[in-house]
Amino acid sequence: MSATQAPQHSGYDIVIVGGAIMGSSTAWFLSQDPDFDGRVLVVERDVTYQACSTAHTNSCMRQQFSDGLNVRISQFAADFVKNLRSYMGGDTRVPELGIHSFGYMYLADNEDFANVLRENQKMQRAAGAATELLTRDEIAKRYPFYALDDIVLGSINTIDEGYWDGSAVFDWLRRQAREAGVEYINNEVIGMTRCVAGDAIESVTLKSGEVVTCNKVVNATGPRAARTAAMAGINLPVEPRKRFTWIVSAETPLDRDLPLTIDPSGVHVRENGGGTYQVGAHSAIDPAVDYDDFTMDHALWQDHVWPVLARRIPQFEAIKVQSEWAGHYAFNTLDQNAITGPHPEVRNFYFLNGFSGHGLQQSPAMGRATAELLVHGAYRSLDLSPFHYDRITQDQPIIEKAII
C-alpha cells in the first residue's frame, strides 16, 4: 500500500470520502461544472483499489429493471460510455468505447415470475428500452445451447445491454478530475466533527492526524458506507455481502455470444470472450461479512454453481476454472437500491451508497446528479429524489424486482 499522504490545504469546499467509481464520478462532474471553482479533496484509503467493489465488478449494464428511474439511469450510462471522448471534451487520449451488447437473459420457471417479466417489459419499452419477451421455443431457436424444459418465458434486450470497459471509464474519470485540480490523497477518514448546532459536519479527521474543515461531505465508501456514516452519528442500512466470481474455460465453447443469463437459481453466467465465461453467485446463507473478508467458498462452486451451469447449458459439463475471486456488494438491507442526496438533519452530509451490485453502471448518472446537488442545490438532469435518505427513516422501500 502506498504511503499516507497529507492534504495540501487545511480546508476544502467538498470532501469526498472514497475515491473509487462513485467518488471519482462525482469529482469529475464537479471538475467540469463551469459554475464551480471550489476545492475538492478525495480521500481514498487504498489507492491501489485492489479490494474495492469497482475492481471486483462484472462490468455490465442493463436496462431491465422494474423501476423506471433505474432504467433511465442506465440509459445515461450507455450514452456516457459510448460517447466518453465527447463527454471528456474531445480529448484524443480518451479511448473510443462501446458496449458489447450480448444482453441479459432473465429466465422464468414459473408463471409468477413470468408475469413480473411481462410487467417489467411494458415499462421498459415505454422508457425506450428494446426488451423482448421470448417463449421457450423462441429462446431455443436463438440460443440452442440452453436446456429449457423447466422454462416458461425469457426476457432479453440486446441494445445497450451487456459488457463495457468499466476500468477504462474509471481511470479517465479519475485522471481528468485530477488534471482539472481535484486533489486525491492516500489516507483515511477516521472521524467527523459536527458544528455546535449539530446540523452539519464542520471537519473530518484523517488517519495521519490532520483535521480538515469542509463545507460538504460525500460518503462514497462502498461496502464501508455504514462505518463512514456512523462517524457523523448517522445510521445507514448498508453492509458488505460477499459475492463470488469465477472465470471458466469451456472444452467446447458455445457457437455464439452468451447473454448474461440469470438462472432461476440465482446463478448467472455471461460471455467473457475467447471461449471463456464469467460466472457469479452467492451462498444461500448471505450474512454481512467483515470488510476485509474475501475468502472463497470452494464448496459453493462444486456443490451448487457448477451443477446449475451444467444443467442449464449442457456444454458446460466440461469446464475448467481459470481464476476466481470474492468481492463485496454494498448491500442496502432495506430495498437493495441506491441511497443518495443529503441527510435531512445533517444537511451537508451526502450519500452515494447502497447500490447492491449495480453501482458501476449507475455511476455516471449518480456522479452527475450528486455534483448538481452540491453545486446548484437541485437536480438539473435526472431527479433522483426518490432515492434520498428520507425513505430510510420513513421505512418506505423502493421495490425493485430485478435484483441479481
DRENBALO-124088 format. One record per residue (C-alpha): residue number from 1; x, y, z. Coordinates in steps of 0.05 Angstrom, whole numbers. Layout:
+-----+--------+--------+--------+
:  nr :     px :     py :     pz :
+-----+--------+--------+--------+
: NUM :      X :      Y :      Z :
...
+-----+--------+--------+--------+
//
This chain:
+-----+--------+--------+--------+
:  nr :     px :     py :     pz :
+-----+--------+--------+--------+
:   1 :      0 :      0 :      0 :
:   2 :     24 :     70 :    -17 :
:   3 :     49 :    116 :     38 :
:   4 :     -3 :    160 :     72 :
:   5 :     -8 :    229 :     41 :
:   6 :    -25 :    293 :     77 :
:   7 :    -74 :    342 :     45 :
:   8 :    -46 :    405 :     14 :
:   9 :    -96 :    451 :     49 :
:  10 :   -129 :    455 :    117 :
:  11 :   -198 :    465 :     88 :
:  12 :   -240 :    446 :     27 :
:  13 :   -307 :    462 :     -2 :
:  14 :   -322 :    389 :    -13 :
:  15 :   -290 :    327 :     17 :
:  16 :   -307 :    262 :    -18 :
:  17 :   -294 :    201 :     25 :
:  18 :   -277 :    145 :    -22 :
:  19 :   -243 :    151 :    -90 :
:  20 :   -269 :     91 :   -129 :
:  21 :   -321 :     96 :   -184 :
:  22 :   -375 :    135 :   -146 :
:  23 :   -327 :    184 :   -113 :
:  24 :   -288 :    194 :   -178 :
:  25 :   -351 :    204 :   -220 :
:  26 :   -374 :    258 :   -172 :
:  27 :   -305 :    290 :   -172 :
:  28 :   -302 :    291 :   -247 :
:  29 :   -371 :    322 :   -256 :
:  30 :   -353 :    375 :   -204 :
:  31 :   -289 :    390 :   -242 :
:  32 :   -328 :    401 :   -307 :
:  33 :   -381 :    448 :   -278 :
:  34 :   -366 :    519 :   -300 :
:  35 :   -405 :    546 :   -240 :
:  36 :   -359 :    512 :   -190 :
:  37 :   -289 :    535 :   -173 :
:  38 :   -282 :    507 :   -103 :
:  39 :   -231 :    459 :    -74 :
:  40 :   -246 :    385 :    -75 :
:  41 :   -209 :    333 :    -34 :
:  42 :   -218 :    258 :    -48 :
:  43 :   -194 :    214 :      9 :
:  44 :   -181 :    142 :    -12 :
:  45 :   -156 :     91 :     39 :
:  46 :   -124 :     46 :    -15 :
:  47 :   -103 :     80 :    -79 :
:  48 :    -87 :     11 :   -109 :
:  49 :   -163 :     -1 :   -109 :
:  50 :   -148 :    -76 :   -107 :
:  51 :   -202 :    -93 :    -56 :
:  52 :   -257 :    -43 :    -75 :
:  53 :   -323 :    -63 :   -107 :
:  54 :   -303 :    -25 :   -171 :
:  55 :   -245 :    -74 :   -181 :
:  56 :   -288 :   -135 :   -170 :
:  57 :   -346 :   -116 :   -214 :
:  58 :   -374 :   -157 :   -272 :
:  59 :   -372 :    -91 :   -312 :
:  60 :   -440 :    -99 :   -344 :
:  61 :   -500 :    -54 :   -353 :
:  62 :   -573 :    -68 :   -365 :
:  63 :   -638 :    -32 :   -375 :
:  64 :   -680 :    -89 :   -350 :
:  65 :   -702 :    -60 :   -284 :
:  66 :   -773 :    -57 :   -256 :
:  67 :   -765 :     15 :   -232 :
:  68 :   -767 :     67 :   -288 :
:  69 :   -716 :    112 :   -255 :
:  70 :   -665 :     55 :   -254 :
:  71 :   -677 :     45 :   -328 :
:  72 :   -664 :    119 :   -344 :
:  73 :   -601 :    117 :   -300 :
:  74 :   -573 :     60 :   -342 :
:  75 :   -593 :     94 :   -407 :
:  76 :   -550 :    154 :   -389 :
:  77 :   -493 :    106 :   -371 :
:  78 :   -498 :     75 :   -440 :
:  79 :   -495 :    143 :   -474 :
:  80 :   -437 :    165 :   -430 :
:  81 :   -396 :    103 :   -445 :
:  82 :   -409 :    105 :   -520 :
:  83 :   -392 :    179 :   -523 :
:  84 :   -338 :    181 :   -470 :
:  85 :   -288 :    221 :   -511 :
:  86 :   -341 :    273 :   -529 :
:  87 :   -362 :    280 :   -456 :
:  88 :   -289 :    289 :   -439 :
:  89 :   -281 :    348 :   -484 :
:  90 :   -257 :    311 :   -546 :
:  91 :   -192 :    292 :   -510 :
:  92 :   -158 :    246 :   -561 :
:  93 :   -123 :    208 :   -506 :
:  94 :   -191 :    182 :   -484 :
:  95 :   -208 :    116 :   -518 :
:  96 :   -269 :    106 :   -561 :
:  97 :   -311 :     56 :   -523 :
:  98 :   -372 :     15 :   -538 :
:  99 :   -418 :    -36 :   -506 :
: 100 :   -413 :   -110 :   -522 :
: 101 :   -488 :   -117 :   -525 :
: 102 :   -499 :   -191 :   -514 :
: 103 :   -557 :   -172 :   -467 :
: 104 :   -584 :   -201 :   -403 :
: 105 :   -627 :   -263 :   -408 :
: 106 :   -676 :   -270 :   -350 :
: 107 :   -706 :   -340 :   -347 :
: 108 :   -772 :   -352 :   -313 :
: 109 :   -790 :   -422 :   -290 :
: 110 :   -859 :   -404 :   -262 :
: 111 :   -917 :   -360 :   -282 :
: 112 :   -910 :   -312 :   -224 :
: 113 :   -841 :   -291 :   -246 :
: 114 :   -862 :   -293 :   -319 :
: 115 :   -916 :   -242 :   -302 :
: 116 :   -863 :   -199 :   -269 :
: 117 :   -822 :   -201 :   -333 :
: 118 :   -884 :   -182 :   -373 :
: 119 :   -899 :   -123 :   -329 :
: 120 :   -827 :   -101 :   -330 :
: 121 :   -823 :   -105 :   -406 :
: 122 :   -883 :    -58 :   -414 :
: 123 :   -850 :     -5 :   -370 :
: 124 :   -781 :    -16 :   -402 :
: 125 :   -809 :     -8 :   -473 :
: 126 :   -846 :     54 :   -452 :
: 127 :   -780 :     82 :   -427 :
: 128 :   -746 :     68 :   -493 :
: 129 :   -712 :      1 :   -478 :
: 130 :   -713 :    -54 :   -530 :
: 131 :   -733 :   -111 :   -484 :
: 132 :   -763 :   -172 :   -517 :
: 133 :   -802 :   -229 :   -487 :
: 134 :   -786 :   -297 :   -515 :
: 135 :   -824 :   -362 :   -509 :
: 136 :   -787 :   -426 :   -495 :
: 137 :   -785 :   -443 :   -569 :
: 138 :   -761 :   -374 :   -587 :
: 139 :   -704 :   -378 :   -536 :
: 140 :   -685 :   -447 :   -563 :
: 141 :   -683 :   -421 :   -635 :
: 142 :   -637 :   -363 :   -618 :
: 143 :   -595 :   -398 :   -565 :
: 144 :   -599 :   -473 :   -577 :
: 145 :   -547 :   -489 :   -524 :
: 146 :   -596 :   -478 :   -466 :
: 147 :   -635 :   -535 :   -433 :
: 148 :   -704 :   -505 :   -425 :
: 149 :   -751 :   -560 :   -401 :
: 150 :   -770 :   -520 :   -339 :
: 151 :   -772 :   -450 :   -371 :
: 152 :   -837 :   -415 :   -388 :
: 153 :   -811 :   -347 :   -411 :
: 154 :   -748 :   -307 :   -423 :
: 155 :   -733 :   -233 :   -426 :
: 156 :   -675 :   -202 :   -463 :
: 157 :   -651 :   -135 :   -490 :
: 158 :   -591 :   -134 :   -537 :
: 159 :   -586 :    -59 :   -547 :
: 160 :   -541 :    -22 :   -498 :
: 161 :   -542 :    -81 :   -450 :
: 162 :   -480 :   -123 :   -437 :
: 163 :   -406 :   -114 :   -422 :
: 164 :   -369 :    -47 :   -422 :
: 165 :   -298 :    -27 :   -401 :
: 166 :   -312 :      0 :   -332 :
: 167 :   -239 :      3 :   -314 :
: 168 :   -224 :     50 :   -372 :
: 169 :   -281 :     96 :   -353 :
: 170 :   -258 :     96 :   -280 :
: 171 :   -186 :    111 :   -300 :
: 172 :   -206 :    170 :   -342 :
: 173 :   -255 :    199 :   -292 :
: 174 :   -200 :    199 :   -241 :
: 175 :   -146 :    223 :   -288 :
: 176 :   -186 :    282 :   -316 :
: 177 :   -211 :    302 :   -247 :
: 178 :   -140 :    306 :   -222 :
: 179 :   -117 :    344 :   -282 :
: 180 :   -174 :    394 :   -270 :
: 181 :   -150 :    406 :   -199 :
: 182 :   -185 :    355 :   -156 :
: 183 :   -137 :    332 :   -101 :
: 184 :   -133 :    257 :    -87 :
: 185 :    -96 :    232 :    -26 :
: 186 :    -80 :    163 :      0 :
: 187 :   -108 :    169 :     71 :
: 188 :   -168 :    150 :    112 :
: 189 :   -223 :    190 :    146 :
: 190 :   -228 :    163 :    217 :
: 191 :   -273 :    215 :    249 :
: 192 :   -321 :    273 :    236 :
: 193 :   -340 :    332 :    279 :
: 194 :   -407 :    366 :    277 :
: 195 :   -416 :    441 :    286 :
: 196 :   -443 :    468 :    352 :
: 197 :   -514 :    468 :    325 :
: 198 :   -506 :    395 :    306 :
: 199 :   -536 :    402 :    237 :
: 200 :   -473 :    399 :    195 :
: 201 :   -404 :    368 :    192 :
: 202 :   -351 :    421 :    202 :
: 203 :   -289 :    378 :    196 :
: 204 :   -262 :    308 :    183 :
: 205 :   -203 :    277 :    218 :
: 206 :   -152 :    237 :    178 :
: 207 :   -114 :    175 :    199 :
: 208 :    -50 :    215 :    192 :
: 209 :    -74 :    264 :    244 :
: 210 :    -96 :    325 :    204 :
: 211 :   -163 :    357 :    217 :
: 212 :   -193 :    384 :    153 :
: 213 :   -250 :    433 :    152 :
: 214 :   -304 :    425 :     99 :
: 215 :   -368 :    455 :     73 :
: 216 :   -397 :    390 :     48 :
: 217 :   -380 :    316 :     55 :
: 218 :   -397 :    259 :      7 :
: 219 :   -399 :    188 :     32 :
: 220 :   -375 :    145 :    -27 :
: 221 :   -344 :     88 :     13 :
: 222 :   -379 :     28 :    -18 :
: 223 :   -387 :    -31 :     29 :
: 224 :   -357 :     11 :     86 :
: 225 :   -412 :     64 :     80 :
: 226 :   -445 :     49 :    146 :
: 227 :   -379 :     59 :    184 :
: 228 :   -369 :    126 :    149 :
: 229 :   -440 :    148 :    165 :
: 230 :   -431 :    127 :    237 :
: 231 :   -374 :    178 :    244 :
: 232 :   -428 :    231 :    232 :
: 233 :   -476 :    198 :    280 :
: 234 :   -519 :    171 :    224 :
: 235 :   -548 :    101 :    217 :
: 236 :   -543 :     72 :    148 :
: 237 :   -571 :      3 :    128 :
: 238 :   -512 :    -16 :     83 :
: 239 :   -468 :    -76 :     96 :
: 240 :   -416 :   -117 :     58 :
: 241 :   -445 :   -180 :     28 :
: 242 :   -398 :   -229 :     -6 :
: 243 :   -406 :   -245 :    -80 :
: 244 :   -365 :   -298 :   -115 :
: 245 :   -338 :   -296 :   -187 :
: 246 :   -306 :   -350 :   -229 :
: 247 :   -274 :   -345 :   -298 :
: 248 :   -282 :   -412 :   -333 :
: 249 :   -260 :   -441 :   -400 :
: 250 :   -304 :   -490 :   -437 :
: 251 :   -277 :   -552 :   -471 :
: 252 :   -328 :   -539 :   -525 :
: 253 :   -342 :   -464 :   -529 :
: 254 :   -411 :   -441 :   -549 :
: 255 :   -421 :   -422 :   -622 :
: 256 :   -448 :   -352 :   -607 :
: 257 :   -445 :   -300 :   -553 :
: 258 :   -475 :   -320 :   -486 :
: 259 :   -521 :   -267 :   -457 :
: 260 :   -513 :   -253 :   -383 :
: 261 :   -560 :   -309 :   -364 :
: 262 :   -596 :   -305 :   -297 :
: 263 :   -617 :   -375 :   -280 :
: 264 :   -678 :   -383 :   -234 :
: 265 :   -629 :   -409 :   -182 :
: 266 :   -595 :   -341 :   -179 :
: 267 :   -531 :   -365 :   -211 :
: 268 :   -512 :   -321 :   -270 :
: 269 :   -462 :   -331 :   -327 :
: 270 :   -441 :   -288 :   -386 :
: 271 :   -395 :   -285 :   -446 :
: 272 :   -323 :   -266 :   -429 :
: 273 :   -290 :   -278 :   -497 :
: 274 :   -242 :   -328 :   -526 :
: 275 :   -281 :   -389 :   -503 :
: 276 :   -284 :   -364 :   -431 :
: 277 :   -343 :   -345 :   -389 :
: 278 :   -354 :   -306 :   -325 :
: 279 :   -398 :   -337 :   -271 :
: 280 :   -427 :   -304 :   -209 :
: 281 :   -464 :   -329 :   -148 :
: 282 :   -472 :   -323 :    -73 :
: 283 :   -486 :   -371 :    -16 :
: 284 :   -557 :   -387 :      4 :
: 285 :   -539 :   -361 :     73 :
: 286 :   -518 :   -290 :     58 :
: 287 :   -495 :   -254 :    121 :
: 288 :   -457 :   -189 :    128 :
: 289 :   -382 :   -203 :    128 :
: 290 :   -320 :   -168 :    153 :
: 291 :   -296 :   -111 :    109 :
: 292 :   -231 :   -149 :     95 :
: 293 :   -261 :   -218 :     86 :
: 294 :   -250 :   -240 :     14 :
: 295 :   -243 :   -315 :     27 :
: 296 :   -271 :   -360 :    -27 :
: 297 :   -324 :   -413 :    -13 :
: 298 :   -298 :   -471 :    -55 :
: 299 :   -355 :   -517 :    -36 :
: 300 :   -404 :   -469 :    -66 :
: 301 :   -375 :   -480 :   -135 :
: 302 :   -370 :   -555 :   -131 :
: 303 :   -437 :   -568 :    -96 :
: 304 :   -482 :   -515 :   -127 :
: 305 :   -456 :   -469 :   -182 :
: 306 :   -424 :   -519 :   -229 :
: 307 :   -484 :   -567 :   -226 :
: 308 :   -531 :   -509 :   -241 :
: 309 :   -489 :   -488 :   -301 :
: 310 :   -484 :   -559 :   -328 :
: 311 :   -558 :   -569 :   -322 :
: 312 :   -576 :   -503 :   -357 :
: 313 :   -521 :   -507 :   -410 :
: 314 :   -501 :   -580 :   -421 :
: 315 :   -437 :   -559 :   -457 :
: 316 :   -414 :   -531 :   -390 :
: 317 :   -408 :   -601 :   -361 :
: 318 :   -336 :   -596 :   -385 :
: 319 :   -309 :   -530 :   -360 :
: 320 :   -247 :   -511 :   -321 :
: 321 :   -239 :   -455 :   -271 :
: 322 :   -184 :   -408 :   -293 :
: 323 :   -189 :   -356 :   -238 :
: 324 :   -236 :   -338 :   -181 :
: 325 :   -247 :   -283 :   -130 :
: 326 :   -294 :   -257 :    -78 :
: 327 :   -318 :   -185 :    -77 :
: 328 :   -369 :   -146 :    -36 :
: 329 :   -436 :   -117 :    -53 :
: 330 :   -452 :    -53 :    -16 :
: 331 :   -518 :    -84 :      4 :
: 332 :   -576 :    -38 :     23 :
: 333 :   -615 :    -82 :     70 :
: 334 :   -679 :    -40 :     63 :
: 335 :   -690 :    -48 :    -12 :
: 336 :   -625 :    -61 :    -49 :
: 337 :   -629 :      7 :    -83 :
: 338 :   -585 :     69 :    -82 :
: 339 :   -585 :    117 :    -23 :
: 340 :   -570 :    188 :    -48 :
: 341 :   -578 :    261 :    -32 :
: 342 :   -567 :    299 :     33 :
: 343 :   -583 :    276 :    103 :
: 344 :   -648 :    310 :    126 :
: 345 :   -616 :    335 :    191 :
: 346 :   -541 :    335 :    179 :
: 347 :   -552 :    379 :    119 :
: 348 :   -482 :    378 :     88 :
: 349 :   -472 :    303 :     91 :
: 350 :   -488 :    270 :     24 :
: 351 :   -499 :    196 :      8 :
: 352 :   -475 :    155 :    -51 :
: 353 :   -487 :     87 :    -21 :
: 354 :   -522 :     20 :    -22 :
: 355 :   -520 :      4 :    -96 :
: 356 :   -525 :    -71 :    -82 :
: 357 :   -489 :    -94 :   -144 :
: 358 :   -510 :    -44 :   -197 :
: 359 :   -465 :     13 :   -176 :
: 360 :   -415 :     13 :   -234 :
: 361 :   -470 :     21 :   -287 :
: 362 :   -503 :     75 :   -245 :
: 363 :   -440 :    115 :   -231 :
: 364 :   -444 :    165 :   -288 :
: 365 :   -515 :    187 :   -271 :
: 366 :   -502 :    185 :   -196 :
: 367 :   -438 :    227 :   -202 :
: 368 :   -473 :    277 :   -246 :
: 369 :   -533 :    283 :   -201 :
: 370 :   -492 :    289 :   -137 :
: 371 :   -449 :    343 :   -168 :
: 372 :   -512 :    381 :   -188 :
: 373 :   -537 :    379 :   -117 :
: 374 :   -471 :    400 :    -88 :
: 375 :   -462 :    460 :   -135 :
: 376 :   -533 :    482 :   -152 :
: 377 :   -574 :    455 :    -94 :
: 378 :   -621 :    419 :   -142 :
: 379 :   -621 :    367 :   -197 :
: 380 :   -614 :    392 :   -268 :
: 381 :   -618 :    326 :   -304 :
: 382 :   -649 :    264 :   -273 :
: 383 :   -688 :    276 :   -209 :
: 384 :   -660 :    224 :   -161 :
: 385 :   -700 :    248 :   -100 :
: 386 :   -738 :    181 :    -96 :
: 387 :   -671 :    151 :    -74 :
: 388 :   -659 :    202 :    -19 :
: 389 :   -644 :    181 :     53 :
: 390 :   -714 :    203 :     76 :
: 391 :   -743 :    137 :     54 :
: 392 :   -697 :    101 :    102 :
: 393 :   -723 :    138 :    163 :
: 394 :   -794 :    130 :    138 :
: 395 :   -785 :     56 :    123 :
: 396 :   -812 :     65 :     52 :
: 397 :   -773 :     18 :      7 :
: 398 :   -769 :     25 :    -68 :
: 399 :   -788 :    -43 :    -94 :
: 400 :   -741 :    -65 :   -149 :
: 401 :   -760 :   -134 :   -176 :
: 402 :   -698 :   -143 :   -220 :
: 403 :   -643 :   -150 :   -168 :
: 404 :   -588 :   -200 :   -184 :
+-----+--------+--------+--------+
//
